[in-house]
């Protein structure tokens, strides 16, 4: 995965570059060449390659997870003020300064407001955001994004051709490790992120449907939902084995 400049008919293969960048972050290799390639990329060439949601998701998930690791490994103290860390524009893609929040909520969540449980959309998304955001929000991204905290899902390398299969595995693995179902009390404890973005999941009814579909709770049950606390302890290099 060492070549930052694998080419396609539309120039460098930016999805492959995103995977190579994430791999370099994992192995501790230099990420400078990848970061430089992203900074100097042609915006329209990237857009041409990210021609559907699977390609957009793979590219931006890899970048989000990669930059989170690179930035926090370089300066872990940034995590002491998490709000500033996520909102600071520290990422340069095609000459556009981006924040992790912009990638997550603007691009991957189709221009949603961060703190509104998924119920509100942004009034004035930027031109860049509108050009690159997904067409349809996929709740499974919440089980693929790693923000550097102990409660975050592990990091995987996303590929458009395998994306559905990879996201199914990501959701099932995370839920099986986090959800606590109590049959006697008819309660279920679910990850905090499902509460933060509950509208992305279709509200509480949708959350139960997700749990049933992934065989986390029995079909036909309607337990009372409790949202767990999130462990924000810094926990880097949590890559899926």
ZIKA-V650514 format. One record per pair of residues at least 24 apart in sequence whose ideal C-beta (glycine too) atoms are under 7 Angstrom apart, sorted by sequence separation. I is the first residue (numbers start at 1). J is the second residue. D is the distance in Angstrom with one decimal. If there is no record, write none. Layout:
BEGIN
I:J:D
I:J:D
END
This chain:
BEGIN
67:91:5.3
110:134:5.5
12:37:6.3
107:132:5.3
107:133:4.7
108:134:6.3
144:170:5.1
14:41:6.7
102:129:6.8
106:133:6.3
107:134:6.9
110:137:4.7
140:167:4.1
143:170:4.5
109:137:5.5
143:171:4.6
4:33:4.5
188:217:5.9
4:34:5.0
140:170:6.8
11:42:6.7
140:171:5.4
143:174:4.6
5:37:6.8
14:46:5.1
68:100:6.4
96:128:5.1
179:211:6.6
195:227:3.6
4:37:5.2
67:100:6.8
108:141:5.1
194:227:6.7
11:45:4.8
15:49:6.6
10:45:5.3
14:49:5.4
181:216:7.0
188:223:4.3
190:225:6.0
192:227:5.4
64:100:6.2
175:211:6.9
181:217:5.0
187:223:5.2
192:228:5.5
179:216:5.1
186:223:4.8
187:224:5.0
188:225:5.8
189:226:4.9
190:227:6.1
191:228:6.0
192:229:6.3
10:48:5.2
186:224:6.4
190:228:6.7
192:230:4.0
10:49:5.5
31:70:5.4
64:103:4.9
175:214:5.7
187:226:5.9
189:228:5.2
15:55:6.1
22:62:4.7
63:103:6.6
64:104:6.4
176:216:6.6
8:49:6.9
18:59:4.9
21:62:6.8
25:66:4.7
104:145:6.3
175:216:5.0
172:214:5.2
181:223:6.6
15:58:5.7
19:62:5.7
22:65:6.0
60:103:5.6
171:214:6.1
15:59:5.2
18:62:3.7
22:66:4.1
25:69:4.4
14:59:6.3
18:63:5.4
21:66:4.8
25:70:5.2
60:107:5.4
46:94:6.0
60:108:5.6
43:94:3.8
57:108:7.0
142:193:5.2
41:93:6.7
42:94:6.5
39:92:4.2
41:94:4.6
38:92:6.7
38:93:5.1
142:197:6.0
142:200:6.8
139:200:4.6
139:201:5.0
137:200:6.1
79:148:6.4
56:132:6.8
72:148:5.0
57:134:6.5
56:134:5.2
68:146:6.2
68:147:6.1
117:196:6.6
118:197:4.6
151:230:4.7
61:141:6.8
65:145:6.9
68:148:5.2
117:197:6.5
118:198:6.3
119:199:4.7
151:231:4.3
53:134:4.8
57:138:6.8
64:145:5.9
65:146:4.9
117:198:5.1
118:199:3.1
149:230:6.9
150:231:4.2
50:132:6.8
53:135:5.6
117:199:5.5
118:200:4.3
149:231:6.4
53:136:6.3
61:144:5.3
149:232:4.8
150:233:4.4
155:238:6.2
47:131:5.8
57:141:6.8
61:145:6.8
149:233:6.6
154:238:5.0
155:239:4.8
156:240:4.5
47:132:6.6
149:234:7.0
150:235:4.0
154:239:6.2
155:240:6.2
148:234:6.0
149:235:6.2
152:238:6.7
154:240:4.3
148:235:6.9
148:236:6.1
65:155:4.8
109:200:6.9
146:238:6.4
62:157:6.7
62:158:5.7
61:158:4.8
58:158:4.1
57:158:6.8
58:159:5.9
58:160:4.6
55:160:4.6
58:163:5.8
54:160:4.2
57:163:6.1
54:163:4.7
23:157:6.7
22:157:5.7
19:157:5.2
15:160:6.4
82:232:6.9
79:234:4.9
76:234:6.0
72:234:7.0
73:236:6.0
72:236:5.8
69:236:6.1
69:237:6.9
26:239:5.3
END
